[in-house]
Amino acid sequence: MRNRAKTALVGTLVAATAALGPLGGTAHAGDSSLYAPSDLVLTIAHGEDAASVAPERAVTLTCEPQARGTHPSPQEACVLLGDAGGDVDAIAPPAEPQLCTYQYDPVVVTLRGVWQGRFVDQERTFGNECVMRAETGAVFDF
């Protein structure tokens, strides 16, 4: 059952990304793809893995040809993702360290869609929301 639900969710997100692609801007000259080079759906949920919980918050983020979407800080999030090569695990934490408690209240984030012309489907779990924000900056601050 979990695999069917995850497959259905990924299929829905791919369809949403395909539908949002033309609205997010046009592809670069010479690119025959229907997708804008970087159109993403980001989600946050409380739990240990995305397959077992429903997203509590979700935003869209388009980074090319310009930063926009329903994300509250699209420019900052696109810069952080660009510096990380679109990899959630490679996002550089903010320069100012943030102190967080050791409270375990797991938060799972997902990043799905198209990043610079390639399909991405990433998931990462953090100990709590403070740790998530401390390690991802503006990317999952919504």
C-alpha positions as CSV (number, residue, x, y, z in Angstrom):
1,M,0.0,0.0,0.0
2,R,2.8,2.4,0.9
3,N,4.4,2.0,-2.6
4,R,1.2,2.6,-4.4
5,A,0.6,5.8,-2.3
6,K,4.1,7.0,-2.9
7,T,3.9,6.2,-6.7
8,A,0.6,8.0,-6.9
9,L,2.1,11.0,-5.0
10,V,5.1,11.1,-7.3
11,G,2.9,10.8,-10.3
12,T,0.7,13.6,-9.1
13,L,3.8,15.8,-8.4
14,V,5.3,15.1,-11.8
15,A,2.0,16.0,-13.5
16,A,1.8,19.2,-11.4
17,T,5.4,20.0,-12.3
18,A,4.6,19.4,-16.0
19,A,1.5,21.6,-15.7
20,L,3.4,24.4,-13.9
21,G,6.4,24.3,-16.2
22,P,4.9,26.5,-18.9
23,L,3.4,28.8,-16.3
24,G,6.8,29.1,-14.6
25,G,8.4,30.5,-17.6
26,T,9.8,29.3,-20.9
27,A,12.6,26.8,-21.4
28,H,16.0,28.1,-22.5
29,A,16.6,28.7,-26.2
30,G,17.4,25.4,-27.9
31,D,15.8,23.3,-25.1
32,S,13.0,21.2,-26.6
33,S,11.7,20.1,-23.2
34,L,8.3,21.1,-22.0
35,Y,9.7,21.7,-18.5
36,A,11.3,24.9,-17.3
37,P,14.8,24.0,-16.2
38,S,14.1,24.3,-12.5
39,D,10.5,23.8,-11.3
40,L,10.2,22.2,-7.8
41,V,7.5,21.3,-5.3
42,L,8.8,21.3,-1.7
43,T,6.9,19.8,1.2
44,I,7.3,19.6,5.0
45,A,5.6,17.1,7.3
46,H,6.0,15.8,10.9
47,G,7.1,12.2,10.8
48,E,10.1,10.0,10.0
49,D,9.4,9.4,6.3
50,A,7.3,10.9,3.6
51,A,5.5,7.7,2.7
52,S,3.9,7.4,6.2
53,V,2.7,11.1,6.6
54,A,0.8,13.6,4.7
55,P,2.5,16.9,3.8
56,E,1.5,19.7,6.1
57,R,2.9,22.5,4.0
58,A,3.9,22.7,0.4
59,V,5.2,25.4,-1.9
60,T,6.3,25.7,-5.5
61,L,9.7,27.1,-6.5
62,T,10.9,28.0,-9.9
63,C,14.5,29.1,-10.2
64,E,14.9,29.6,-14.0
65,P,14.5,31.9,-15.8
66,Q,13.8,33.8,-12.6
67,A,13.1,33.0,-9.0
68,R,9.4,32.8,-8.2
69,G,6.6,30.5,-7.0
70,T,4.6,30.3,-3.8
71,H,7.8,30.0,-1.7
72,P,8.0,33.1,0.6
73,S,11.7,33.7,-0.3
74,P,12.2,32.3,-3.8
75,Q,15.4,34.2,-4.6
76,E,17.2,33.1,-1.4
77,A,16.1,29.5,-1.7
78,C,17.2,29.3,-5.4
79,V,20.7,30.7,-4.5
80,L,21.1,28.1,-1.7
81,L,19.9,25.3,-4.0
82,G,22.1,26.5,-6.8
83,D,25.1,26.5,-4.6
84,A,24.2,23.0,-3.5
85,G,23.7,21.7,-7.1
86,G,20.0,21.1,-6.3
87,D,21.0,18.6,-3.5
88,V,19.2,18.9,-0.2
89,D,22.1,17.2,1.6
90,A,24.6,19.6,0.2
91,I,22.9,22.9,1.3
92,A,25.4,25.0,3.2
93,P,24.0,26.0,6.6
94,P,23.7,29.7,7.4
95,A,26.9,31.5,8.5
96,E,25.4,32.3,11.9
97,P,25.0,29.0,13.8
98,Q,21.5,28.4,15.3
99,L,21.1,26.8,18.7
100,C,18.5,24.0,18.7
101,T,17.2,21.8,21.5
102,Y,17.7,18.0,21.5
103,Q,13.9,17.5,21.4
104,Y,13.1,14.7,19.0
105,D,10.0,15.7,16.9
106,P,11.0,14.4,13.5
107,V,10.3,16.5,10.4
108,V,10.6,15.1,6.9
109,V,11.1,17.3,3.8
110,T,10.8,16.5,0.2
111,L,12.1,18.2,-2.9
112,R,10.6,16.9,-6.2
113,G,10.4,18.1,-9.7
114,V,12.9,19.2,-12.3
115,W,16.3,20.8,-11.4
116,Q,18.3,22.2,-14.3
117,G,16.6,19.8,-16.7
118,R,16.8,16.6,-14.7
119,F,14.2,14.9,-12.5
120,V,14.8,15.1,-8.8
121,D,13.1,13.2,-6.0
122,Q,14.7,13.8,-2.6
123,E,13.7,13.2,1.0
124,R,15.4,14.1,4.2
125,T,14.4,13.7,7.9
126,F,15.6,16.1,10.6
127,G,15.3,15.8,14.4
128,N,13.0,18.8,14.7
129,E,12.0,22.0,12.8
130,C,14.8,24.1,14.4
131,V,17.4,21.7,13.1
132,M,15.7,21.6,9.7
133,R,15.9,25.4,9.4
134,A,19.4,25.5,10.8
135,E,20.7,23.1,8.2
136,T,18.7,24.3,5.1
137,G,18.3,28.0,5.7
138,A,15.6,29.6,3.5
139,V,15.0,26.5,1.4
140,F,12.5,24.9,3.8
141,D,11.5,28.0,5.7
142,F,7.9,28.2,4.8
